[in-house]
């Protein structure tokens, strides 16, 4: 009984496969319409379309503006301004490089505690470092030469506000104008 059942299943499967193959081979080929016939059919459909449909169809086939080629270039380095008169440090007896390094450490400590650097303008970064943060932690240490001016900005040893440039969520460039008190000159101090 089992043998007959297996033979019957195989015979039915073979018949199904043969029928599928035979139908594929014997199905009549459909001639493709020529481009002229397709264009004529579209023209007939458009002739019977409403004016609103014509407007929608026409708007779909309006000419697109030619793509513009965009060239990317590295921005030029800022021009180096002539150096002014060097001034002695006003606010600290520590070396300016050391004060800048202490400030870098304060920002890194902030980043470690909060998972990212403080952001914003100098005054906003200063307020975040000075306790206006979630845990009210203060990272500014006057004994390390860190000074705040009357506008609430961290200033370098010559009294010029630092320039903070956020490079990423965890890296920041800190720039001091240096002894000539002019930003972007040869005597600027910079750290990351």
Secondary structure, DSSP 8 states (H G I E B T S, - for coil): -HHHHHHHHHHHHHHHHHHHHHHHHHS-------HHHHHHHHHHHHHTS-HHHHHHHHHHTS---------------------------SS-SS-HHHHHHHHHHHHHHHHHHHTS---SSHHHHHHHHBT-STT--B---GGGT-EE-TTS-EE-TTS-B-EEEE-SSS-EEEEE-TTTT-TTSTT-EEE-
